[in-house]
Structures are given as C-alpha cells and as structure tokens.
C-alpha cells in the first residue's frame, strides 16, 4: 500500500510473551511487508524487541512524560495507561500527517481512554472489547458484590449511547473493529456502517498438524483462571455428569486464582479430578494433545486464546454459546449450547450434547477438522494482516 504511512499503536508488543504482547508483535511482523509501517510502543518493550527485530521494523519507543513514569509491577494500571495514552498523543501529533493512518490495536477495550481521535490523521480502532458483562445469573453462589459489578458495568455500557467522549471517538474513527456482538451493540446505530467484528488473535498454520485419534472419552481438560467469570465449578459439574456414563474418566484443570481453594475443598476428595495449578505453556500444549475433550464454561470473553490452542491441538471444544465464543468457534467447529439463568439446565444440556457427539468418533473428528479449517481461513496472522490492509486501502481516500 503506497502513499499512506501506518502508525500501529501497540501498548503491548513483545516477542515470545504470549497474550496481548504477541498480538502487537505478530501484527507488526506481518504488516511490515505490506505497508509503510511504524510501530509506537512502550520503552519497557524495547529490550526484547531489539533482540528479535529481524525484519528491521521501525519502532518509536515512548514512555510516560506525566506523573507515573514507569508502570507499577503486577496488575494492569489504569492510571499508567491513561498517562501513556496522553503522552503518545503529545508526541505523535508533531509528526503524524493528515494522510497517515493511525491504528490503535492492543489492550483495545472500548472503555479505556485514548486521545488519538484528536489528531488530524485517519484513525482505525480495534479490535475492541468491553461490551461483555459478567451476568451473575449464570454463576452459582453470587453475592452482593457480583450483582453490584453487573449493574455498574451495565450502566457504563449504557452510557456509551449518550457520552460525548464516545461520540467523538466514533465520529473521528474511519473504521471501528470490534471483538464481539455485545460490543458492537454498544456502538450507536449512526456509526455502525464503520464497524466490523473479528478477533485480533492469530495463529501460524504451520504449527497445526492434525493427527487422527481414537475418539473415545477418557481424559477431559480445562484451563483458565479460577475466577467467577470462567465458571470452573460448572466445568466440574459437566464433567461429573459425563462420569456417570464414562466411569474411568479423568479431569485435568490447569490454572490458578481465588476460586481454586474453594473448589479443591469441595471436589478434592474425588481422585479423578486433578488440580494442576499454574503450569507452563509447554505442559498445557502436551495436555491438550493427549486429551479427548476441552470443556470451557466461561460466560464473559472477548475471544479466548485457550480455544485457539485447543483447536490447534486437535482437541474438540465444548462450550457455552455466549460472548466471545459466538465469534470463535462457530457452531460447526465446537459442541455448543445456548444458556439461560437455569444453571442446572445449562450444565445438563452441555453434558448431553457431549455424550451425543461421542457416540460417533467420526462426528468428533469432523468437528476438530472444522475448527482447524476455521482457524486457517479466518485467524492466521497472514489473514488478519490482509484484513487490516484491506481496511487501510478502503479508508485511504477518505477526507
């Protein structure tokens, strides 16, 4: 693409770090051969970037010039992010031109602050999440705090319809990319012609090697944080329904979090349930390749990399058809059920669908092949970068 420089604003961008960092890094590496690219990121990312920047991608490293100069260790810092966003706006406005394209990509949450819409350039935002809400009606043992969070988040989402900040952001954006239907519905109708829905997470198809298996249900696996939104207790409850049919079944759960101790106390006496705690990515990969089913009962996702990894490993996915799981995998690539506030029905329905599928090993094979094909066709890094290039070309003549 000639004539327009693309500034990719990637708050998270480091090689071999996974998650959001991998999104920024891979997007940059696949875009650099297709457009005049400059990546704007944090100074703290510099060391690893310079070690692995084999394509000589142009980077501009910017640190906060206001208040919090270095990001506090541990959890995501809203204040640091706010000041960094304002710092990059102050820096970029001096060299970004009107015909340039600024693409604000990683840590894309529709409720997080950005000032890039104040610049004179064209603007692409996303993929953005933030529309998914943890509905306490879908979890057990919810408390007042869970209900309060739900109503507060719902109110914040409703405010998008009348908050002038969002109207400025959407009106100044040339393209709005969203992760889920929930976030799409937050955008006022007058701006929806600018919207597309797809995930920013990609894969390298060369890492996928489909291996035929004996499709019998012997080992079930789940991974994720032990937090309420991930619904690990319902994973266990689905598993226990399956074990009534398959007596020698085992469940392996990898991950940690504040819910883990409670669940270990309740279910720890069942020797067929293995709580593995935090494990390496290499061990998770091996676990997926040797398991027969991945159960995922999360109810709030902007698109889960766990599902990508499971599909790449040839391990079929069973999940609720809600939030990011409506984007990937589709209905032909996973065992899925719609859910209601009747939790027992949700669990029973998912267990029943799993049992129906595993009556026919060929049917499960087709499911896993469909998931792999969906990844290759829609979510290779090459495909995602081509989508971005198409978008840049579409908007380059917009005045």
N, C-alpha and C positions, 0 to 999 in steps of 0.2 A: 504494500500500500504506500503510494508516494504522496508527498505534499503535506502530510499531517504528522507531526511528532506525537507519539503516545506517551503520556506520563502515567505509569502504573503506580498508584499509591498503595503500598503493601506494608501495613503496620507490622505484620508478621511475615517474615521472609528469611528462612534459613534452611540449608540443605540437611537432610538426614535427621530432621527433628520431628517429623510427622505432624498431623493436625493442620492447623491454620498456617504454620510455618511452611509446610510442604506445599500448600496451595499457592502461596506467594512465590515460592521458589520455582515450582514446576511451571506455573503460568508464565513467569518471566522467561524461562528457558525455551518454551515452545512459541512464545510470541516474538522473540528477538529476531528470528529468521524471516518473519512475515511483515514486520513494520519497523519504522524508526522509533526504537523503544528506549525510554529512560525509566528506571525504577527508583522511586522515592521510598526510603525505609528508615528504620531507626539506626542510630550509631551503634547501639549494642549488638546489632546483627552483623556488623562489619567483618569481624574476625573469621567466622565460618564462610561467609560469602566470598571473601578474597581468597580463601584456601581452595574453594571448589568452583570458582567462576571460570570454567574452561572456555566458555563462548565469548568471554570479554564483554559481557553485558554492562552497559553504562548504569552505574548506581550513584545516587545522591543520598548521602547519609546526613540525617538531620536529628539533632537532639532538642529537647525542650529548651526554649530560651526564657521560659516563665516558670517561676516557683519550683515545682517538682522537676529537678533536672534529670534524675535517674529514677527508673521505675522501681518501686518497692518490690522486694522479693515476695514470692508466693502468689496469691490470688491476683486476678485482673484488677487493675487500679483505674477506676473511672476518672479520677482527677488527673492522673498522669495522661490518660488517653485524651481527655479534654484539652489539656495544655499542649500536648504534642500536635493535635489537630490544628490548633490555632497557630502553633509555631510553623508548621509546614505551609499553612496559608500565607503567613507573612513572608516566608522565604520564596515560595513558588510564584507569587504574584509579580515578582520582579523579572522573571524570565519566561513564564508561560505566555504564549501568544494566542490571539483570538482564534486562529485556525487550528490550534493544537487540541488534542483530546486528552482529558484527564479522566482516568478510570480508577475509581475508589473501590478497592476489592476486598481485602481481608479484614477480619473482625467486622464484617458487614452486618450490623444489626440496625434496623430501621430507627431504633430509639437512641442510638449512640450519636453523639454530636459530630458534625463536620461543618467546616466553613468554606469548603471548596466551591460551593454554588455561588459564592460571592465573586469568583474570578470571571474573567471575560471569555474564557475558553469554553469549548463544548465539554459536557460532563456525562459520564456513564457511571451509574452507581450500582453496586451489587456484584454477585448475588447477595441479597439482603434477607435476613430472617427477622425474628422478633414478634411475629404475629401469633405464634403458638403459645397457648396458655395451659398451665398445669391445672386441669379441671379436677378438683378434689372429689367429685362424684365418681371418678373412675378408679380411685385408690381406696384401700382399706385403712382404717384407723386414722382418718384425717382428724385434725384438731382445729382450733380457732385460728391459729397462725396460718394453716394451709388455706382456710376459707378467706382470710384477710388478704393473703397474697393473690388468690384468684381474683377477688373483686378489685384489688388495686391494679393488677395487670390488665384486667378487662377495661377498667376506667382509662388507663393510659392508652390502650389500643383505641378506645372510642374517641379519645382526644385528638387523634390524628385527623379526624374529619373536620375539626374546627380550629386546630392550632395553626397559626400563620407561619410558623417555622417550617412545618411540613409542606405547606402550600408553596413556599419559596423554594424549598429543596426540589419538589416535584416539577414545578413550573420551569426551573432553570436547568433541569436534567434533560438531556437529549434522549437517554434511554434508562429505563429502570428495570433491573433484573432482580427477580425475587425467588427465594428458595421454595416457598410453599404456597398453597392456595390460601391459607389463613392470612399470610402477609399480603398477598395480592388483594384480598378483600378489604384490607385497611386503606388501600390507595383510593382516593376519591375518583368517581367514575370519569370525570373530565380528563384525568391523566392516564387512564388505563390503556389507551391506544399506544402508549410508550412502553408498556410492560411486556416482559417475557418471564416465564417460570422455568428455571432449571437450576441444578445444583452446581456448585463450584468445585466439588471434589472430583478428582480424576484418577485414572489407573493407567498403568503401562500394560497393554495387551500381551506383550512378550512374557509377562510374568504369570500368565494364565495357561495352565496345561491341564486340560480336562482328563481325568483318569476314571475309567469305569469302576464302579464299586458294587459290592453285594449290598443292595439297598434294603437291609433289614435294620430294625430299630433296636440298637444295643447301647449306644452312647449318645447322650444329649449334652449340648454345651450352651452356655450363655456367657457373655462378657459385658462389662459396663460398670459404672459407678453404683454403689449401693446408696442411692438416693431415691426419694419417693417417686419422682417422675419416671425413673427407669423401671419401677414396678417389679423388682426382683422377687418379691413374695408371690406374685401371680405367675412368674416363671416356674417357681417351685410347685405351685398348685396345679398348673397344667401338667407338669412332669408327673405328679402323683396320680393324676387321672390316667396318664399313659401307663404308669407302672402297674395299674390294676389289670392291664392286658398283657404287658411285657414284664414278667416278674424279675428277669435278670437285667433290667435296665439300670443305667447309671447316669447321674447328672454331675457335670463339672461346671462350676461357676468361677470365673476369673474376674477379679476386681475388688475394690475396697470402698469404704465410705461409712457414714454414720449409721446406716441401717444394718450393717453386716453383723454386729454383735447380737442384735435382737434376733435376727434370722438364724444365726448359729445356735442361739439359746433355744429357739423353738424347734428347729429341724436338725440340730447337730447330732442327735441320737440315731438318726437314720444313716447307716453306714454307706448307703448307696448315693448319698449327696455329698459331694466333695467341694468344700470352700477353699479355693486355691489362693485367695488374697491377690495382691499385686504381682503379676508375672510379666516377664519380658515379652516383647513383640514376637521374638523368635519362637517362644514357647506357645504363644497363642496361635501362631501360624501352624505349628505342628499339631496342636489340639484340634483345630478346625479340620485339618486334613485327615484326621483319624476319627472324626465324629460323624454321626449319621444325621444329626438334625441340630439346627441353631434356633433356639426359642428367644424371641425378643418381644417383651410385653410393654415396652416404653410407650408413653402416651403424649410425649412432647419432644419433638425432634425437628431440627432444621435440616435433616439429612444425616444419617449415621454412617460413619466410616466402617463400623462393625459389620454392617450389612454388606458393604462392598467387599470386605475381607472374606466374609463367609462365602459369598457367591464366587469369588476368585478361587477359593479353595475347593469348590465343588461340593460344599456342604449346604443342603437345602435350608431355606429360611422359613420359619413360621412366625407370623407377627400380626399385630392389630393393624387394621387398615385406617390409620389416623395420622394426621400431621405429616411429617416428612416421609413416612412410609407410603403415602399416596403418590409421591414423586418417584421413589425407587424403593423396593422393586415394584413392578406393575403386577396386575392380577394373574398374569400367565407365568410369572417368574418366582412366585412365592406362595406359600399356604397362608391365606389371609382371611380375616373375618372382620366385619364391621362391629362396633361395640356400642353399648348403651350404658346407662347408670346401674344396670343389673349385673354386678360384678361376677356372680356365680354363673350366670348365663354366658358371659364373655369367655370365662375360663372353660366351661363345658363345650362351648361351640368350637373354640380353637382346638381343644383336645380331640373332639370328634372329627374335625376336618383333617387333622394329622393322621389319625387312625385310618380314615378313608383313603388317604393318599398312599399310606404304606402297605395297603393291601396289594398294591401293584407297583413293583420295583421299576418297571418301565415308565410309569407315570411320574415317579420321583425323578428319574433320570431326565425326562423331558423338561421338568421344572428347572433343574440345575442348568441344563443346556440353554434354556430360555434366558435365565439370569445372566449367564456368561455372555450370550449374544447381546443382551440389552446393555451390558457394561461396555462391550466393544463398540457397539453402534452409537451409543449416546454419551459415554463417560470416559473415553480415552482422552488423555491430555491433548492429543492431536485434534480430536473432535471438538473439545471445549475451546481450544485456542482458535480453531476455524470459526466457531460461533462468534467469538469476540471480534475477529477480523471482519466477518460479515456485518456485524453491528457498526464497527468503525466506518466501514465503507458506506453504509446506509446513511450515517449522520454527517459525513464529512462535508457535504454540500449544504447543510442546514445553516442558515444565517440567524 
